[in-house]
């Protein structure tokens, strides 16, 4: 609370803390502008220090609240490398901290702390769903689940009750509990409350699909009707919590930016304004927050696609629409007649509504490609991204984060990587849904994953959602190319090898250490178990066909690139012709647009073979190799509690190096 309060005092009016805060940050309240309710919950999180102090990573988290008797408590979690003997705290434990009279006892042995094992002796669930009926009366559907009955309240160990407010609570008779059993009228009222929760943009998918909401929905017999509740049905708090800031209720509130003035807007961690979220805007806010990826069209297409994958991860994590802005076609191919489109937008299948949300390039009337490129180049990946605000033709303003292929990886590593890996995380469930988790259990599982398996799970969700599907016209040209050079059908290859020997080796010298025989080792090891006279057809994808051909000959292959090991094992090699595209880069490319499109077709052809061959072999040193590995990831069809076996990768390697996040 003190940080936004001090910021407000230092800057004075009209300083807007949320406007300057990091996206998705957990922020306190500007104490100068609100009336603080007594029953609020406080979160304590050493997020920044845990990320900065790399040598001593630790988590000290707390959730603080006040009970019905006015006593304050904190649920405290300590995760550190070492125990704390003085405080009698372990490396990874939960504790209940007590305040009030307890803290007045200065005895060193008095820690005002209970181990959670003591607290868990009486496990219980006290859940409630509160709403207001059409006559303005407040009600709560209350669920009590405990080991014991509560005779004083006449409540059983596992029962539902309806709690009444208003005049009922003024009756001080001890027998008056303002409580009744759930009837038909109550069920209808609370079905409307559940319907509102299921459709409101104020709550994330984690809440909507939570155990609590499912339990109440089942109890009242709620079923999806498809009807979206109107704004007038929005439940209001039982007592005003922002009376010092009436602007939240006013139609004159500034709808262009979020506001930090008022308790309600302080606790909602969103980028869109409060008025937009509750539906007072008649037009669609889906395109108010955009990450715009600007690939370098002259770079190899696989490198552009990998950058696009990284941009998609960032956009879905930050809950932004993803839009692609390619280099102007006329600027590249101005002197050619009827040239093919070279942009990434035209190579990938489109539109991907789950990523773009149907949004177009923002502010096209006022911002050209050159304008956006200048804005992009002025940003530094070493600081938090600063979004650019511009106006569209329809009058709506859009926040745009432009990022290019040359710095998307730096921005990812600096600003997103560690946040995505953070567990536990309040953002993981909703991020999984935006990535394409189709079932609640998939998103719930995602919240538990860390490290390499988490990145592979992200890759599976992205691929399953169709991020690597290619434009049908480009695919048709690839098949024409295969037919022209008499290339076997991709699925007829027994194996495909990612075999860098040119420019790619300069980027990763470790690629030199593995010879052709290393990639074929598993065939040698299994030849007696799987003896067959059928030749193994092996495709070699390389950036230097000449060197690759020489190594195949040195391996022992004849002029037709055939090699017999034994009666159980023989090979027929096919060396790819896509090297010309990968040898070029944006600095020395001078070929025609027709030649450039030919390079794209060859590279996509290589990629299709690597993803369709029975086995893929490589050390993931190239953009195409990394794409192929990501595309071949699958979820284990067998249920397993071993997270390391959750995602299956059939890529054969010798170095066993995990490539890290998809798109690297």
Secondary structure, 3 states (H helix, E strand, C coil): CHHHHHHHHHHCCCCCHHHHCCCCCCCCCCCCCCCCCCCCCEEEECHHHHHHCHHHCCEEEEEEEECCCCCEEEEEEEECCCCEHHHCECCEEEEEEECHHHHHCCCCCCCCEEEHHHHHHHCEEEEEEEEECCCCCEEEEEEEEECCCEHHHCECCEEEEEEECHHHHHCCCCCCCCEECCCHHHHHHHHHHHHHHHHCCCCCHHHHCCHHHHHHHHHHCCCCCCCCCCHHHCCCCCCCCCCCCHHHHCCCCCCCCCCCCCHHHHHCCCCCCHHHHCCCCCCCCCCCEEEEEECCCCCCHHHHHHHHHHHHHHHHHCCCEEEECCCCHHHHHCCCCCCCCCCHHHHECCCCHHHHCCCCCCCCCCCCHHHHHHHHHCCCCCCCCCCEEEECCCCCEEEEEEEECCCHHHHHHHHHHHHHHCCCCCCHHHHHHHHCCCCHHHHHHHCCCCHHHHHHHHHHHHHHCCCCCECHHHHHHHHHHHHHHCCCCHHHCCEEEECCCCHHHHHCHHHHHCCHHHHCHHHHHCCCCCCCCCCEEEEEECCCHHHHHHHHHHHCCCCCCEEEEECCEEEEEEECCCHHHHHCCCCCCCCCHHHHHHHHHHHHHHHHHHHHCCEEECCCCCHHHHHHHHHCCEECCCCCCCHHHCEECCEECCCCCCCCCCCC
